[in-house]
Each structure stands twice: as structure tokens, then as C-alpha cells.
């Protein structure tokens, strides 16, 4: 549905040339929800603006539904853009127009009758659950309601593609979840290809099927969401994933010399990372019973990503040295990644 081929974007500034995009190639499938994640300055917002030619790439190709945007005339490009909806971080609603008129605005000049526009807008208001807000102004809405208006407006022309540029960044966590549920519903109901631009790994985790990680204008990692979370290759990807997991709190507890991690000589603190198909086994019970060791869970973080469990535990294990290492080998054989965080024999030392 969306093909980006060797996309480059260079800006000329007083200080010289700035390369915002460097040889970006992506293939986004029809009807999928695809994530593009990166920290500020990674180039992700430039990339999304190049997707609809609000920014013209310096070189490379943007092909949407078989049409190369760079080869179109201005008139053809305007027509094609009508099939590419966009929602923004700060909503971009017209303050002087009602909710109804904001949603209706893209329909004007398209040959629709007043009755057709009315019916279309009312259907969209129902979809985003704002039927009772048709005649109010944006200033009277909450952030979540404003974004729902933004989504309705983006859907007015029945787009094939919906581009979401940091669409949830200005919202609180609960409102973010409701907007993501709405986007999932839109994707399922209309089969629209949705591209999510974000710096929040939690958003990607919750809604996307595949994603690309950007850094310094380049795609450094790309693939299936479960694979990215279970086997991240790049340091930046690992940093993003750690930002959504509580497991890294163990390092702060050790640094702060918390009593929770004050272990004895015959104990170790282990970080267990569950990989696909490993969480269905009662592993903690098995190792305690089969290897004659004691285990206690400090905390854990296990969640479902694409219908598969993924996460881990921080545990304290107590027993003879050879028993503990037998446990570690058993865990690894059963698709559990093991890291010794702290060894009681060296009490304050962190094994990394």
C-alpha cells in the first residue's frame, strides 16, 4: 500500500545542509497499523510529511496504492491527498467553527449536497461518539474529544491511508488508550492503512503489528512488533523497550541499597526474560521443586503482545551454587533468558 524507496530529505540552513532523512526504504502493507518510532530529531515527522508530499523529498520515491506521488501533476496530487487523512498532536481544529463544521470542512467543494454532508458528518460523529457535541466549539472540548474530532475530520473523504503524527502525545494515559481503541476500530471497520508516528513505545506496543525504529534520519530496525520487543538488536530500541518495563527498576533498588535486594551469600538476584511460548509453563514452581532451591519474586512485568505473552520477573534464588547454575541452564533450555543481577558472594556487586 505504501512504498518508500531510498527516501532522502535535505534542508538548507544558514549553518549548512541538514540531512533529515537518509535513504529510508519501507514497505507498509494494506490495512495494517504500522508504527514509526524515534526520539525527537530522529526524522519521523519529516518522514510522515513526505508520505503525503506536504514535504517534497530531495530524492527517492513515495508510492501509495500504486501511484508515485512525485510523478503526479499538482491537480492529481491534490486529488490523491484527499485519500490520505492526517491527525496531529495538537489537533489543528478551527476555533471559530463548530465540531460539525470542522468535520464538514474537507467535504466542501467536492460536489456533495448539504443533505449528503449532513448525513456524512452525523455518521462520523456517531463513530467517534460525539453526537451530542455537533454544535459546540473546540474550546469547549477536552483533549480526547478534540482528537476524536480530528479523527472524524480525517475520515471525511473516506481515505485509504491515515497518518497519525504524535496523535496521542498531548493526552493523558487513559485518554490515549481510548483514542487507540478508536483507531483500532477504524482500522477494523474500514480497512484503512494506519501509520502511527510516535516517541512512545507503549503506543506502538498497544496498537501496531509492525514498526520501524528511526535514529538520525535512518531506519535502524524494522519488523514484527513481538520480534522487536523480544529480540531488539539496536541500543536505541533497547532503550525504548526499557522505558515501558518495570524490570529495570531493580538497578535503582541496588544503587539505593534497598533492603529488598540485601541478599545472603547463598542467594542470587536473577532477571528472567520470558520469550515466546515460555510463559505458559509454571517455571518458578518447577525449579523450586526439581532443583531443591527457594525462590521469591521481587516483581514482574508480563503482558500480551500480538496474542503472545512477553515479559519477565526479578527473583531471588537461594541454594547451593551447583543447584543455582543447574537452574540457570534449565531456564535457558526452556526459552527463558537469564541475567545474574547480583551475586550474594560479592554482595554489593552487580553482574551485568
Phi, psi and omega in degrees: 000312177238120176243125173247121184241112174050047185284129176230144174220120181240129177256142175261125180235173178299329180275359181123194182274139177242121181268101182279326177229138182227098172058052180273123177234122180219154175229110183255125187282156178299133173070011177265164173254113189245135181255141171236115188239144178184158176287171178304133180089002182286339180107003186292321179290324174297320180299314183292327178287333175285335180296328179249013176062025165293330169243128179275124179299148175292323176203167182099178184233144171242116181241119180239121181052041176087355182252126177277115187298327182291344181264358184273152172287167180302319180294315179296322180295319177300319179294319181292325180296333179298337180264009177238098179280156181217135173237150193238163179299316184254025168073318178055041177274153177276114187297329185274000180246149177290171176303314179303312184290328176297318181288324183285339188306314181295343184275343184289139181083007181257009177087009178278145173282165179301322181293319179295319178296317180300313181295319181297312181296318179297322177297319180291322176299322178293318180301317183267008174061047178229032182304327184275001182250011186305322188256011178264168182257156182308325181296343181266004184254155172282170179301317180296321178294320177300319180291328175295322175296318178300320178292316179300316179298319180294336181268355188302322183266020179052060185290157173273332185230140175237117179260127183242104184264099181053043189295340182246003187295333182267008186248154176285164185304318181294317179293322177304314180301319181292324178291320178295322176298320179296317179296322176298318179297317179299316179298316182289320184285320187250352181068024182286137173285123183244130176247121182256116174260124185202162170250008184253111180297331180298323179294313179300316182299322188280330192235334190270153174264324176223164181204160173238140177256127182249145175208130178053042175078006181236153171275117184259343179202142183205145176156194179298139184301315181299318181296318180298318182284325183275329183223061179294138182263318188268150181301319181295324178295317178298321178297317178299315183294319179298332180292344181253000184246142178276351186297330181289349177299338182300325181292324177292320179299319179292316179300321181277002180054045178296146179295338180299328184251017177276094189257164181269173186299327183266024181236155173222149171260124181245142171255118180256126177248113180283132174254178185306136176070014179256341185279349181284342180272140177282068192297318182298318178296318183296312184292326179294320183281314188280332186246005176055048175238161175257137179229141173225138182271125175280307172195167182215169180207093180238131180218169181259123175237120183052047176067012177237139180285142179209140179157211181186182181224152167250120183232157168254127179243136183235133178166185177294150184303315182292329178292317181297318181287334172294321177297314181300317179295319179298317180298315180297321178294338181254032170067033175241123178280133185238134175230128176278112183275321182210136182246123183299337179291337179241021187019294188273355185279135175263126177267114184240000000 
